[in-house]
Amino acid sequence: MTTIAATARQIALVFPTGFNDVRNGISVEALTGGQVVYQTTAGVFGLCETDQGAKDEPRGICLTEAVAAGQVFSYIVKGAIYGVTLSGEAYDGLVYASSTAGGLSDSAVAEVVGRVIALADADKTKVLYVDIRGKDGGLDFN
């Protein structure tokens, strides 16, 4: 399993208006931008861990740079983001939630959270297109 790094201060929407599904939640623990979150049965959010039963269902990727427990934060459910290190990933490759708390991975051991796409620039900049629908919602990726 290869961990995919995210730089909290660089996490940002690629298309800032009209193209994203961004929501707000309340954290149950410290979060940073780029981390995958799950929702508890109490309605608050923590770090998703795919091998931890109740924490294994990704609901979004944190957009807020630093969040303390009990604070409101923004997370993306669908849309493209900067700030994820994708240089070693193939275009059109799938990105998964990891068994590492809040982490991203390129190994097919867990839930798909997105796909590597290219921007229409000279460098074909790689960004993460997030599309999280959960186990019961299915994904368009497969």
C-alpha positions in Angstrom: 0.0 0.0 0.0 1.4 3.4 -1.0 0.3 6.3 1.2 -0.7 9.4 -0.8 0.4 12.6 1.0 -1.7 15.8 1.3 -0.4 19.2 2.4 -3.1 20.8 4.6 -2.2 24.4 3.8 -2.4 23.6 0.0 -5.8 21.9 0.0 -8.1 24.0 -2.1 -10.9 23.7 -4.6 -9.9 23.6 -8.2 -13.2 24.9 -9.4 -14.3 27.4 -6.7 -18.0 27.9 -7.7 -20.9 25.8 -8.8 -19.1 22.5 -9.4 -18.6 21.1 -5.9 -20.5 19.4 -3.1 -19.0 21.0 0.0 -20.6 20.6 3.4 -19.9 21.6 7.0 -19.6 19.4 10.0 -18.4 19.5 13.6 -15.2 17.6 14.5 -14.9 15.1 17.3 -11.1 15.3 17.1 -8.3 17.3 15.6 -8.4 17.3 11.8 -6.2 18.8 9.0 -6.9 19.6 5.4 -6.7 16.6 3.1 -7.7 14.0 5.7 -10.6 11.6 5.0 -13.4 11.9 7.5 -16.3 9.7 8.7 -19.5 10.6 10.5 -20.3 9.1 13.9 -23.7 8.0 15.0 -23.7 11.2 17.2 -23.5 13.3 14.0 -20.0 14.6 14.4 -16.9 13.8 12.3 -13.6 12.1 13.0 -10.7 10.5 11.0 -11.8 7.6 8.8 -9.8 4.4 9.3 -10.9 1.6 6.9 -9.9 -1.2 9.2 -11.8 0.2 12.3 -15.4 -0.9 11.8 -17.4 2.1 12.9 -14.8 4.5 11.4 -14.5 2.8 8.0 -17.1 4.7 6.0 -15.6 7.8 4.3 -18.0 10.8 4.1 -15.6 13.5 2.8 -12.2 15.1 2.7 -11.4 17.9 5.1 -10.9 21.3 3.3 -10.1 23.3 6.5 -6.4 23.6 7.2 -6.5 22.9 10.9 -9.5 22.0 13.1 -9.7 21.3 16.8 -12.2 19.0 18.4 -15.6 20.6 18.6 -15.0 23.1 15.8 -17.0 23.5 12.6 -15.0 22.6 9.4 -15.7 22.2 5.7 -15.4 18.9 3.8 -15.8 18.0 0.2 -18.0 15.1 -1.0 -17.7 15.8 -4.7 -15.4 18.0 -6.8 -11.7 18.5 -7.6 -9.0 19.6 -5.1 -5.4 20.7 -5.1 -2.9 19.8 -2.4 -2.7 16.1 -2.8 0.7 14.7 -3.9 -0.2 12.7 -7.1 3.1 12.8 -9.0 3.6 9.1 -8.6 0.0 8.2 -9.5 -1.3 7.4 -13.0 -3.8 9.6 -14.7 -7.3 8.1 -14.1 -6.0 6.1 -11.2 -8.3 5.4 -8.2 -7.6 6.9 -4.8 -8.8 5.1 -1.7 -9.4 5.8 2.0 -6.6 4.2 4.0 -6.3 2.1 7.1 -4.1 5.0 8.4 -6.3 7.5 10.3 -7.5 10.1 7.8 -5.1 8.9 5.1 -5.3 8.4 1.4 -3.8 5.4 -0.5 -3.5 4.0 -4.0 -4.1 0.4 -2.9 -7.4 -1.2 -3.5 -8.0 -2.3 0.1 -10.8 0.1 1.0 -13.4 2.5 -0.2 -12.8 4.6 -3.3 -12.7 8.3 -2.5 -11.7 9.7 -5.9 -9.7 9.5 -9.1 -6.6 11.3 -10.5 -7.6 13.7 -13.3 -5.6 16.1 -15.5 -6.3 19.8 -15.8 -6.4 21.3 -19.2 -3.1 23.1 -18.8 0.3 22.7 -20.5 1.5 20.5 -17.7 -1.6 18.4 -17.4 -1.6 19.1 -13.7 -2.8 16.2 -11.6 -5.6 16.9 -9.1 -7.9 14.6 -7.1 -11.4 14.4 -8.2 -13.4 13.5 -5.1 -16.6 11.5 -5.4 -17.7 9.9 -2.1 -21.0 8.2 -2.1 -20.5 5.5 0.5 -21.0 1.8 0.4 -24.7 2.0 -0.4 -24.4 4.8 -2.9 -22.1 3.2 -5.4 -19.6 5.1 -7.5 -19.5 6.0 -11.2 -15.8 5.0 -11.3 -16.1 1.3 -11.9 
